[in-house]
Every structure is written in structure tokens, then in C-alpha cells.
Amino acid sequence: MDVAQRVAIVTGGGAGIGGALAARLAREGARVVVADLDADSARAVSEAVNADRPGSTVSAGADVSDTEQIQRLVDLAESAFGPVDLYFANAGIAGAPGLDASEQDWDRSIDVNLRAHIRAAKLLVPGWLERGEGYFVSTASAAGLLTQIGSATYAVTKHAAVSFAEWLSVTYGDRGVRVSCLCPMGVNTKLLYSGEDSGDALGRAATRAVTSAGDVLEPAEVADAVLAAVEDERFLVLPHEDVLDMYRQKGSDYDRWLRGMRRYQSSLLEQA
């Protein structure tokens, strides 16, 4: 898909990958709704993009785990620019480390990291099927293909996000609905370093597991990888190419991989 003149919604757009995606889309000629739980951050990104490309974005504060608020984003996009062509389900949270995560922690992680994708798809896919095209981009994580040391809520919901993206592609891919799933390792965002500030050894290990596994990329580099995948209509977006080798190793000998992950976790906890 050529994104020029297309209408896109980017959630979690107030910073990090989402902010970089909004800027990259606008640079390619798309018109973008920048959405974030933090309305001020979304507005700041939108204003910065519009300074270079006037009128290319609008912003909104929204909790995208809420169906009504997603609908308001769709309505805003349609009133400002026209029908939504692309939806970037990018908002995400890290989650609490270990089994001490509360029921509320689990509910919030499932709502933001998974159900937000499902709710958006339920609103958008029927219209895309009528029009014969649409594009859903899911921000998951390398944790969704591998796992995440530290946070069960993050690992489980990111696995589920990958699975839902796969299901969307299988179910609607022959009817014009394209799907891409972004699975990066370390990206230089607040989310990556949240474990360091958690006060928990597992939380610190979670951050170090990612930062020691490969390069920490800048959000703009990840946005470039996503737009290249959208242009190619490619499902799996791996800004860190090593993730594919890790995934293959996991599948080739699951027990060996689990033993290796336990050793890796032990070494990280010793450092923490």
C-alpha cells in the first residue's frame, strides 16, 4: 500500500514509536490522527508534524482500551480527513513484574495490549470489507514471539497480540484487509526502561534482558521499518533481524531454549 493521501490513526502517538510513525506517515503524504492517553503529548507531536507539513495531522486524547473512545477517533478521522485506511494499534503498557501482578494489573494489560486491538478491528474491518481494502498494523513485541523476562502480563498479552494479528490476516487477508505485526526488541522509549525504576529485581532484569540482547534502536528507525513493511504488505516487521533466528531456535528445540532462557534470567538476576 502507498500511504500517500491515505487516512491513518496512530495510537500511543504521543511519543516513542507512535510519534515517529505519525511523523513518517505525514512525510509520506498521509493524513494522521495522533492519539494518546496523554492528550498534551499527542497535541505536541501533532503540532511538531504540522509545523513541517501544515494540516497533515490532528490530535486527540483517548484511552484506546475503550470502544467508545476508539469510535470517537474514527469519527474524528472521518470528519477531518475521510474514511480510515490504516489503523496503527501501537499503544501499550509494560506491566508489573512477577506473579505479584494484581487482577487489576492483568485486566489493564489485557485491555491495552490486546483488547484495544480487537475493539478497533471490530469497528473498522466491516467497513474495510465493504470498501475492499484496509490496513491494520499491530505493535506487538519480540516478546510476543519469544517471551519477556520479568513481566508475565507483558509476555502473555504480546503473544496474544501476535496471535490476533495472525488471525486477522488469515481470516480477512483474501478480502482486502492487510495486516502487519511489529515485533521489535529494544527501542529507546520510556517503556524499555520502566523496569529499571520498578524497584524489583525482576523488573531490572527485564530491562537488561532487552538492552543486552541487541541494539537499542531509535523510534524513527522502527518507523522506517514499519512503513517499508506496509509498502510491501509484509506481515512480520522485525527491525531487529536477529529475532527471526531466535524464533527459529526456539521452535527447533523448545526445551533447550527454555533451559537457555532460565540460565539467562539467572545471570541477569545476579547483576540486579
N, C-alpha and C positions, 0 to 999 in steps of 0.2 A: 504493500500500500504506500502510495505517495501521500504524505501528510499535509502537503500544501493545500490551503483552503479548507482543510478538514476542521471539524469541531471536536475538541478534546476536553475531558475533565481529568484533572490530576489531583488525587487525594494525598494527604500528607505533603502538600505542596509548599508549606511554609519554610522549608529548609531542606538540607541534605539532598537525597536523590530526587525527591519530588520537586524541589526548587530548581534543580538542574534540568529535570525533564521539561518543566514549564518553559524555561529559557530556551532549551534546544528546540522544542516544538515550535515556539514562536519564531525562532530564527529560520526554521524551515517553511514558514508561512502558514502554520496552523493558528487557529484561534482557540484560546485556552481559558477554562475556568480553573483558577488556582484555589483549592480548598484545603483548609487545615482546621484542626480543633482550635488552634490559636489564630483568631481572626486577624490580629495585628501582624503576625508573621506572614500570613497569606497576602495581606494587603501590601506589605513591604516588598515581597517578591514580585507581585503584580506591578507595582509602581516602578520597580527597577527594570523589569522587562519592557514596560510601556515607554520608558524613557528612551529606549533604543528603537522600539517598534510600536509607535503610538496606536492604541486601540486594539492591540492583539490579545490582551488578557483582561479578565475581570476576576475579582476575588470574593471569597465568602468564608465565613467561619462555619464549620459544620462538624458534628460528630457522626462520622460515616458508618458507625455501627447501628444507626437509627434509620429505618427505612424512610420515614417522613423527611428527614434531613437530606438523604440522598435524592429523594424526589425533588426537593427544593433546588438542589444543584442542577438536576436535569432541566427543571423549568427555567432556571437562570440561564443556562447554556442556550436553550431554545429561544428565549426572549432576546438575548444579547447577540447570538450568532446564528442559530439554526439548529437542526437536529444533531444529536450527539453521534459522532462517528467512532470515536475512540474513548475508552474508559481505562484510566490507569489506576488500578486498585493498589495504591502504594502506601497508604497509612499503615503503621504497625507499631507495636509496643514490645519491649524486651521481656517483661515478665519476671516474677520473683524466682530466686534460685531454690533448688531442692524441693523436698516433699513438704516443706513448711508453707508452700503457696496455699493461700486460703481458697475457699469456694469462690469468693468474690474475685480473687486473682485469676482463677481459671475462667470464670464467666467473662471477665473483661478481655482476657487474651483471646478466647474463642470468638467473642463478638467482634473485636477489632481485626484480628489476624485472619479470620475465616468467614464468619457470618456476614461481615461487611461486603465481602466479595460475592457471596451468594445473593444477598439482598440487592446489590447493584445489578447483577446478572438477571435477576427476576424482573427488574424494572426495564432493562434495556434490550435483552435478547428478543422478546416478541416483536418489537419494532424493527430490529435489525433483520429478523427473518422476513418480515413484510417487505422491507426495502431491498433485501437480497445481499446485504453486507453490513459489517460492523467489526470492531476490533476490541478485544478485552485483553489487557495486559495486567498480569498478576505479579506483584512483587512478593516473592516468597523469600528464599534464602538458600545458601548451600546447606544450611541446617535441615532444610526440607528434603534434601536428597541424602544427606549423611546423618548427622544429629547435632545437638548442641550440648556441650559440656556445661553443666550448671543449671540451666533453666529448662525444666520439663515442659512448662507451659509454652515456651517459645518453640522448642523442638517439635512438640506434638502438633501445634497449630500450623507451623510452617510445613510440616509433612502434609497436613490436611489441605493447605492452600495449593500445594503442588498437585495433589490428587484431584481437587475440584477443577483446577485448570485443565488437567488431562481429560477429565470427564466432559467439560465444556467442548473441548476440541473434538473428542470422539463423537459426541452427540450431535454437534451442530456444524462441524468443520466442512461438511459437504454441502451445507446450505448457506454458505457465505459468511459465517461467523469465524473470524480468525482469532487465534489465541496465542499469546506468548507468555512465558513464565520466567521471570528474572530470579536467578539463584546465585547471588554474589557471596563471596566470603567477606573479608574486611573492607569496609568503606568508611572514610573519615567523617563520621557523623556522631552526634551525641549518643545515639543508641549503642554504637560499638563500645563506648567507654563507660556506659552506665554501670557495668559490673564492678568497675574499679571503685565506684562510690557507694556500693551496696553495703559495705561493712561485713560482708560474708566471704569466707574463703572460696566457696564455690562460685560466687559472683566474680571475684577477682580472677579465678581460674578460667571462667567463661570468656572474659575479655582477652586474656593472654593466649587462650587456645586459638583464637582467631588471628590475633596480631602476630603470633609466631608461626602460623601455618602458611602464610604467603604475604604478598604485597598488600598494603592498605591503599586502596585506590581512592582518588578524589571523586566526588559525586558527578562531576562533569564527564569523567572517563566512563562511568557507568551509564550515564545518559546517552553518550555516543554509542555504546554497545546496544542499548535498547532500541534506539532509532534505526540502527543497522539491521537488527533482527526484524523490526516491523517492516522495513523496506523489503526484506527477503521473505517475510511471512514465515519466520522460523520460530518453532515453539520454544525451545530451551535457550535461554540467554545466559551465557556463562562468561562474565567479564574476567574471571579467574579460570584460565583454561585447565589448570591442574585439578579442578573439581571433577571434571569428567573422568580423569584417571583414578581419582579417589573413589568415585562412584562405581567404576568398573571393578576395582579391587574389592570393594565391599561386597558386590554381587557375586564375585568369583569364589569367595571363601568367607562366608558370614562370620563363622566362629573365630577365625583368625583375626578378622577385622575387629570384632568385639574385644578380643584379648588385647589387641594393639591399642584400642581406644582406652581401655582400663589402665594400661601402663602409661599412656599419655596423660590421662587425668591425674594419676598418682604423682607424676613428675611435676605437673603444674601446681598441685596442692602443696607439694614440698616447697615450692617457690613462694606460694601465697602466705 
